Structure formats: structure tokens, C-alpha cells
Amino acid sequence: MKNQQGFTLVSLLVGLAISMLCLMALLALFRTVIHTSVDARKSSILDTKLQNSLTTIQVLTQNAGFGYPASSIPNIVEVASIANVTTNKAILWRLDDDIKTTTASICQGITYTENALILLKSRCSYDLPLATGSTWEKDSTLASFPTGTTITFELKDQPLNKPCAPYGSAIITGTKVLNITASDSTGTKIKFPVCLSNILSTS
């Protein structure tokens, strides 16, 4: 009887086992790549939303003090808690939409609460404190963020030896500066200063 050539059952089983191991490794690699891609996309979306929100805050808060002569109205801008809205600090400001008079006043604010950046509004008098002399309410949601994101506000005098350029070219000194601190997708703190060019420093 002639010798027969071919694969034995054992060799077929070994080959099948090796193929299964290779396939499992490829599936694990594919899953890892997909998870990494999804996480990177989520991080990119969060970072973009955070940067857009910081720019929105900058544009809105730079209206603070518009229409008022320098130092003519007290409490044009302040950082305080609004009891009926949130216990978190909010940046509050007033502006005059009628430059012919200093008695008109529009009051707005921004706070971060319940994982959302909220625009505030108030019917306010030009000569009363912003936080305690006005009734504040939520106007609209500017952006929503996942749990763990933080945004805080701090108002300081701009040091005379550290001028700022709020509009990219003209350098000014002696104004108020709003320091915004936010956490990005990696938990890294981002500090974003905003020059309030209509508000003179008290120092």
C-alpha cells in the first residue's frame, strides 16, 4: 500500500488553535483602538466646548461697565454667590444700553452649576449692589459638561507691571481682570484671564 500524503487531524487542530489565538488577538487590538478613538473624540469635543465657552465668557464680560463714566457707578462688576440660583460663585456685571444717561442698567451674569454654564439676568437698579440688591434668574444654558468639569471665577486688579491686550493689539493697564479657572478633559487646570477694559482698578 502506497504512503498517503496530507494533513493529519492533529495538525488541523493545532492550525485551528493558532488561527483562533491570532483572531482573538486581532479582536482585542481592534477593541482597544476603537476605545482609544472614542475617548480621544470625547476629549476633543470637551476641550473644544470648554475653549468656546471661555471665549463666550470673555466676549460677554467685556461688556461690563459699557456706557458708564469711569468710577461713576459702584459695583459695576463683582464675583458673588446668588442664593436663589446656586451656591457657586458667579461673575456679575452691569452695563448701560443708553449712553445718554447713567440711570439705565442692564445686569447679566454667568455661573457654573449642575454641570452647566448658565447665563443669568436681572432687573436691577444702577445704584444698588449687584448680588444682594437684585433678583437674579437663569436666562439660558450656554454649555453643558460631563461630571467632574469645574469652572470658577476670581476678580482682581490688573497689576500695573503686567499690562494686557484685551482685543489683541491695544495694551492697557490699571483695569480689572477676571481670572477663569477651568478643568479640561485630563483634569488639567486651565487659567484664562480676561481684561475688563471698561473697569478701572481700585489699586
Steps between C-alpha positions, in 0.01 A plus 500: 500500500637834398567773760221763505589873509286763686419663833434300807216584738751614763667746261162639402404552865833673573457727200144583604615582854774732371251671267256554791772654714600737219136596445447567872810718509378699198156547658658623825718743307200624301300558819788694655535718191126572495495591871802726456340669201171557686678636809711733285188625322321563830804684635524709184130593518531594869814708444341681206183569697705626792706735282184629328341561840802694625488716187126560552564608859772734378274664242210545742696624801691756297166683469517569875497871573412604145331841496609607847757772569804369687430435870156667482296193595584263788512124458509489121646151519540251784538132577243375752260218581134527395293327768193424289705370206810320630748494785784516249663832424367697204652786304245785495516826308294796389507713188310802370318444172418871476821704501302823540418420863669322791172387661424217257652167586505150354628233736635166384703222653652159438533212741594132484255270675363148452760428229381791286614852422199724561432854379318705766283808468351748743285809518731724695547858608821678405579603860429176692745216567498241226475184707271605786311791344368309199282197433686259275366220284631260239482636147646218290748211504818587316655153514472167682795294619559150639527442873840600636543815294549816707490871413568769760532879493726744682507879460823689562675827422731476203859570619645810342815310404295236316298678231254306289370522147126416511449546128832364381679827425439795733685447829328643809581518871316583820185298437319210658579149382273196524692179561311192382626160614364192324587132486545330164445137398823388669425683823767759425418848627466769234537864606338750267538872588254752357579872503194708587602811313201710617573445871780694667712335768451616857872471581 
